[in-house]
Amino acid sequence: MSVLDDIVAGVRIDLARRESETPLRDLRAALADVDAPLDPMPHFSAPGSSVIAEVKRSSPSKGHLADIPDPADLAVAYARGGAAAISVLTEERRFKGSLDDAVRAAVDVPILRKDFIVESYQLVEARAAGADLALLIVAALDDDTLRRLHDEARELGLTVLVEVHDEEETERAVALGASLIGVNARNLKTLAVDHTTFSRLAPLVPDDRVKVAESGINSTDDVAGFVADGARVVLVGEALVKDGDPEQAVRSMTGVGL
């Protein structure tokens, strides 16, 4: 079993528990009280780099990264630094996240629910928690499920970040019509990082799609390199949660151009 398979197996167990506690009909009823989703695409499409700043306590590859007693405080710092969106990792077992980490009430920038989404229920959860974007990982989904979840997310008003790791997955994301495609340099099956992944896959993504660089981003120089290779957005977690001044760290990575 690959690392990704193991994570998804755990996600399904935790999902079944939440479904038993809160039926889907109750989640859908809660949507009536949620504000309309924010659209991140104008910011993502603007000149210069946009930063998706991540609330991330732990990872399978690095273990514990940072104590984050109040995700809302960190989100506020990210927003002050100019983050175009804030990613909140909600996977429980490997990333130590939770839907309780929702930061919607603290900031007025778009929020990404970053998780291993495999069922419609998780999309409704995301919207009910105030998320504006949701992550779909191509490696975790067959084509029919990927397309169904992509369409359902859009019907809910969510912007979809479709994540790829290799050429075949990139072709699938492009054929899907995804407007926001993230290239993750970390192989979720082995956790190895290949820093050439973005430069190799970005040319396969049409220029009318927004390209997001994920993983291996630690400095402004890294951001500049990804921008030179075609990225409009960078998703940064570890470097920000470990930085003593996350506000300034986001600011330094924002607006980087060619």
Wavefront OBJ file of the C-alpha trace (Angstrom):
o trace
v 0.000 0.000 0.000
v 1.399 3.416 -0.975
v 1.441 6.375 1.403
v -1.455 7.890 -0.546
v -3.474 4.667 -0.307
v -2.875 4.537 3.434
v -3.934 8.157 3.913
v -7.105 7.700 1.865
v -8.000 4.546 3.822
v -7.797 6.548 7.052
v -9.758 9.420 5.524
v -12.600 7.052 4.646
v -12.749 5.717 8.212
v -12.906 9.231 9.662
v -15.419 10.293 7.020
v -17.744 7.418 7.920
v -17.677 8.550 11.545
v -18.567 12.129 10.648
v -21.363 10.974 8.310
v -22.870 8.953 11.159
v -22.704 11.986 13.463
v -24.008 14.573 10.975
v -26.229 13.348 8.128
v -25.733 14.901 4.702
v -29.207 16.459 4.809
v -28.208 18.410 7.941
v -25.038 19.653 6.280
v -26.983 20.780 3.229
v -29.477 22.578 5.449
v -26.595 24.450 7.072
v -25.569 25.880 3.691
v -28.473 28.328 3.903
v -26.608 30.198 6.628
v -23.254 30.353 4.822
v -22.188 33.454 2.913
v -21.656 33.179 -0.841
v -18.205 31.855 -1.730
v -15.376 34.239 -2.579
v -13.754 33.969 -6.013
v -9.940 33.750 -5.837
v -9.364 33.633 -9.584
v -9.075 37.392 -10.261
v -6.269 37.622 -7.706
v -4.656 34.425 -8.964
v -4.720 35.732 -12.525
v -3.233 39.140 -11.681
v 0.406 40.003 -12.512
v 3.009 38.809 -10.048
v 2.915 35.802 -7.735
v -0.075 35.086 -5.520
v 0.422 33.119 -2.310
v -1.853 30.456 -0.873
v -0.621 30.383 2.720
v -1.230 27.153 4.585
v -2.252 26.324 8.141
v -0.304 23.082 8.594
v 0.631 21.409 11.869
v 2.255 18.216 10.629
v 3.030 16.175 7.537
v 3.744 12.508 6.752
v 7.212 13.398 5.437
v 8.395 15.799 8.159
v 6.264 14.896 11.160
v 5.485 17.717 13.595
v 6.045 21.136 12.034
v 4.561 23.714 14.377
v 2.284 24.240 17.335
v -0.713 26.229 16.096
v -2.930 26.783 19.140
v -5.198 29.198 17.264
v -5.364 28.770 13.481
v -7.370 31.999 13.262
v -4.436 34.027 14.588
v -2.136 32.524 11.978
v -4.718 33.147 9.257
v -4.962 36.803 10.271
v -1.178 37.150 9.986
v -1.273 35.559 6.533
v -4.040 37.925 5.429
v -2.124 40.955 6.704
v 0.849 39.767 4.668
v -1.239 39.775 1.507
v -2.134 36.099 1.090
v -4.447 35.629 -1.889
v -5.999 32.626 -0.152
v -5.494 30.579 2.988
v -5.271 26.799 2.882
v -6.422 24.860 5.932
v -5.343 21.239 6.147
v -8.209 19.266 7.661
v -6.922 15.674 7.387
v -6.786 14.263 10.910
v -4.347 11.372 11.045
v -1.213 12.401 9.158
v -1.585 16.195 9.145
v -3.248 16.633 12.576
v -5.880 18.935 11.063
v -9.585 19.288 11.671
v -12.660 21.018 10.347
v -12.611 22.737 13.730
v -9.638 24.687 12.348
v -11.998 26.646 10.081
v -10.814 30.267 9.967
v -13.648 31.769 7.917
v -14.807 34.128 10.672
v -11.317 35.577 11.148
v -10.431 36.693 7.609
v -12.073 37.997 4.462
v -9.856 36.212 1.924
v -10.751 32.949 0.150
v -10.273 29.735 2.117
v -9.122 26.411 0.634
v -10.146 23.186 2.331
v -7.085 21.025 1.732
v -7.830 17.368 2.308
v -8.068 14.048 0.519
v -11.543 14.494 -0.895
v -13.063 11.274 -2.186
v -16.798 11.748 -1.572
v -19.447 14.412 -2.167
v -20.041 14.703 1.581
v -16.611 16.314 2.021
v -17.431 19.018 -0.512
v -20.627 19.913 1.345
v -18.636 19.896 4.598
v -16.175 22.313 3.051
v -18.859 24.747 1.936
v -20.705 24.486 5.259
v -17.464 25.389 7.038
v -17.115 28.478 4.867
v -14.538 27.202 2.379
v -14.340 28.877 -1.028
v -12.009 26.350 -2.663
v -11.562 22.587 -2.458
v -8.664 20.352 -3.431
v -9.094 17.341 -5.717
v -6.039 15.110 -6.051
v -5.989 13.354 -9.412
v -3.850 10.489 -8.083
v -6.561 9.599 -5.549
v -9.500 9.497 -7.975
v -10.535 7.612 -11.102
v -11.741 9.681 -14.059
v -15.469 9.262 -13.382
v -15.136 10.210 -9.712
v -12.818 13.108 -10.502
v -15.270 14.563 -13.013
v -18.278 14.001 -10.744
v -16.622 15.665 -7.751
v -15.304 18.508 -9.910
v -18.803 19.196 -11.245
v -20.405 18.918 -7.804
v -17.858 21.296 -6.303
v -18.577 23.871 -8.967
v -22.331 23.490 -8.404
v -21.686 24.334 -4.745
v -19.811 27.453 -5.827
v -16.388 26.106 -4.888
v -13.309 26.893 -6.948
v -11.457 23.619 -7.523
v -7.711 23.235 -7.226
v -6.892 20.089 -9.205
v -3.553 18.625 -8.120
v -1.220 16.611 -10.354
v 2.139 14.922 -9.924
v 3.081 13.504 -13.336
v 2.393 13.749 -17.067
v -0.564 11.373 -17.149
v -2.292 13.155 -14.275
v -1.662 16.515 -15.933
v -3.307 15.321 -19.136
v -6.318 14.174 -17.098
v -6.605 17.545 -15.340
v -6.392 19.457 -18.608
v -9.001 17.184 -20.248
v -11.254 17.754 -17.230
v -11.281 21.454 -18.042
v -9.772 22.426 -14.686
v -9.071 26.146 -14.575
v -6.745 25.930 -11.545
v -4.091 23.223 -11.749
v -1.586 22.611 -8.978
v 1.665 20.809 -9.691
v 2.915 19.121 -6.537
v 6.621 18.350 -6.488
v 6.047 15.815 -3.707
v 5.092 12.335 -4.872
v 2.232 11.325 -2.571
v 2.937 7.659 -3.161
v 6.564 7.803 -1.953
v 6.796 11.320 -0.372
v 9.938 11.998 -2.408
v 10.335 15.546 -3.759
v 11.480 16.218 -7.320
v 12.244 19.903 -7.714
v 12.052 19.623 -11.514
v 8.415 18.487 -11.486
v 6.867 21.911 -12.055
v 9.179 22.905 -14.909
v 8.524 19.531 -16.553
v 4.728 19.567 -16.263
v 3.870 23.265 -16.588
v 4.315 23.299 -20.401
v 1.585 20.635 -20.629
v -0.941 23.028 -19.079
v -2.512 25.563 -21.488
v -1.766 29.200 -20.772
v -5.453 29.956 -20.197
v -5.319 27.870 -16.999
v -3.801 29.164 -13.763
v -0.787 27.111 -12.701
v 0.006 26.606 -9.028
v 3.387 25.442 -7.719
v 3.192 23.247 -4.620
v 5.898 21.860 -2.292
v 9.565 22.737 -1.999
v 8.987 26.488 -1.682
v 11.127 28.013 1.047
v 12.221 31.444 -0.138
v 11.557 34.355 -2.458
v 14.179 32.903 -4.796
v 12.179 29.688 -4.997
v 9.061 31.706 -5.833
v 10.916 33.598 -8.557
v 12.059 30.321 -10.091
v 8.545 28.936 -10.238
v 7.194 32.193 -11.658
v 9.843 32.023 -14.383
v 8.561 28.550 -15.229
v 4.961 29.738 -15.515
v 3.464 29.671 -12.025
v 0.972 32.386 -11.126
v 0.356 31.011 -7.641
v 2.526 29.317 -5.025
v 1.125 27.223 -2.176
v 3.394 27.429 0.859
v 2.957 25.676 4.198
v 6.019 24.419 6.037
v 8.186 27.490 5.402
v 5.465 29.795 6.725
v 4.416 27.882 9.847
v 8.073 27.527 10.872
v 8.882 31.193 10.216
v 8.890 33.472 13.210
v 7.195 36.205 11.197
v 4.631 34.570 8.888
v 3.131 37.923 7.912
v 6.433 39.185 6.536
v 7.222 35.828 4.979
v 3.984 35.923 2.966
v 4.628 39.539 2.021
v 8.085 38.681 0.665
v 6.648 35.950 -1.577
v 3.748 38.017 -2.898
v 3.954 39.931 -6.147
v 7.178 38.339 -7.360
v 7.446 38.787 -11.115
v 9.703 37.888 -13.977
l 1 2 3 4 5 6 7 8 9 10 11 12 13 14 15 16 17 18 19 20 21 22 23 24 25 26 27 28 29 30 31 32 33 34 35 36 37 38 39 40 41 42 43 44 45 46 47 48 49 50 51 52 53 54 55 56 57 58 59 60 61 62 63 64 65 66 67 68 69 70 71 72 73 74 75 76 77 78 79 80 81 82 83 84 85 86 87 88 89 90 91 92 93 94 95 96 97 98 99 100 101 102 103 104 105 106 107 108 109 110 111 112 113 114 115 116 117 118 119 120 121 122 123 124 125 126 127 128 129 130 131 132 133 134 135 136 137 138 139 140 141 142 143 144 145 146 147 148 149 150 151 152 153 154 155 156 157 158 159 160 161 162 163 164 165 166 167 168 169 170 171 172 173 174 175 176 177 178 179 180 181 182 183 184 185 186 187 188 189 190 191 192 193 194 195 196 197 198 199 200 201 202 203 204 205 206 207 208 209 210 211 212 213 214 215 216 217 218 219 220 221 222 223 224 225 226 227 228 229 230 231 232 233 234 235 236 237 238 239 240 241 242 243 244 245 246 247 248 249 250 251 252 253 254 255 256 257 258
